[in-house]
Amino acid sequence: MIVASYLAQSLGWTAVGFLGGYLAGHAARDVQRIADAVTGEDTMQRKPRIPRISSQTVVAIVVVVLGILTVIQGLVQSAATDRLTQCQADYSNDFADALDARSQASTDAQEALDDLMSTVGGALRGNAVDRAAVQHAIADYLAKREAVKRQQQAHPYPPPPRAVCP
């Protein structure tokens, strides 16, 4: 209810202000015509007036220029944000790919280590474990550790974002 009252008052005063400004401007033109008629100046011989830039024109130009600059700045900022977002997404995907490849190789090596420890543990407890089984477990573990190293070299972590995302 308060908003409707405020709106009605604002519209009323706006209409009164517009009408007053229109009538004042119209009266000023009439007064100028009367002044020209009384002084007897021949309007044909007068030099044409050089149009002056009013303060309203200057304000309008400044507002338009600021609007244009704001739009340009928004576009530039949006492009920079998009570029940074894409760089971060690329980094995250590359890091996840490297981490997946390294993790799988490490998991295989950990399982081989577990098998090796079980085999050696069984031999130390006196269970019947042949020497060939222990050698095979050691060789399997060493081969999988070597595979981990190759996977790490084949899938290095990407450079940090602070180095690649300006």
SVG drawing of the C-alpha trace seen along z (x, -y; Angstrom):
<svg xmlns="http://www.w3.org/2000/svg" viewBox="-2 -48 67 126">
<polyline fill="none" stroke="black" stroke-width="0.4" points="0.0,0.0 2.9,-2.4 4.5,-1.6 1.3,-2.4 1.0,-5.7 4.6,-6.6 4.2,-5.7 1.1,-7.8 2.8,-10.8 5.9,-10.4 3.9,-10.1 1.9,-13.2 5.0,-15.3 6.7,-14.0 3.7,-15.0 3.6,-18.5 7.4,-18.9 7.2,-17.9 4.3,-20.2 6.0,-23.1 9.2,-22.6 7.4,-22.4 5.5,-25.6 8.6,-27.4 10.5,-26.5 7.6,-27.4 7.3,-30.8 11.0,-31.4 10.7,-30.9 7.8,-33.3 9.6,-35.9 12.6,-35.6 10.3,-36.1 8.8,-39.1 12.2,-40.5 13.3,-40.0 10.2,-41.8 10.5,-44.7 14.2,-45.3 13.5,-45.2 16.4,-43.0 16.3,-41.5 16.6,-37.8 17.9,-37.3 21.0,-39.4 21.9,-37.9 24.9,-35.6 23.9,-32.0 24.5,-31.0 27.2,-28.6 25.6,-25.8 27.0,-25.5 27.3,-22.2 25.2,-22.3 26.0,-20.7 23.2,-18.2 24.8,-17.2 28.2,-16.7 26.5,-14.6 24.7,-12.5 28.0,-11.9 29.7,-10.9 26.9,-8.5 27.0,-6.9 30.8,-6.6 30.7,-5.1 28.0,-2.7 30.1,-1.6 33.2,-1.2 31.2,0.8 30.0,3.2 33.6,3.5 35.0,4.1 32.3,6.8 33.1,8.6 36.9,8.5 36.4,9.7 34.0,12.5 36.6,13.7 39.3,13.7 37.1,15.6 36.2,18.2 39.9,18.6 40.9,19.2 38.0,21.6 39.0,23.6 42.6,23.7 41.6,24.9 39.4,27.6 42.2,28.7 44.6,28.9 42.1,30.9 41.5,33.4 45.2,33.8 45.9,34.2 43.1,36.8 44.4,38.8 47.9,38.9 46.7,39.8 44.5,42.6 47.4,44.1 49.8,43.8 47.3,45.2 46.6,48.3 50.3,49.1 50.8,48.5 47.9,50.7 49.4,53.6 52.8,53.1 51.2,53.1 49.4,56.3 52.7,57.8 54.3,56.6 51.5,58.2 52.0,61.5 55.8,61.3 55.4,60.7 52.9,63.6 55.3,65.9 58.3,64.8 56.2,64.9 55.1,68.4 58.7,69.5 59.8,67.9 57.1,69.6 58.3,72.9 55.6,73.6 56.7,75.6 57.5,72.9 59.8,73.7 62.6,71.4 61.2,71.0 58.0,69.5 59.9,66.9 62.1,66.0 59.0,65.7 57.3,63.4 60.4,61.2 60.7,61.1 57.0,60.2 57.2,57.4 60.4,55.9 58.7,56.1 55.6,54.3 57.7,51.7 59.5,51.1 56.1,50.8 55.2,48.2 58.3,46.1 57.5,46.4 53.9,45.3 55.1,42.3 57.4,41.3 54.8,41.9 52.2,39.9 53.8,37.0 51.7,34.6 50.9,31.4 52.6,28.2 50.7,26.4 48.0,23.9 50.0,20.9 52.5,21.7 50.1,22.3 47.0,20.3 48.0,16.6"/>
</svg>
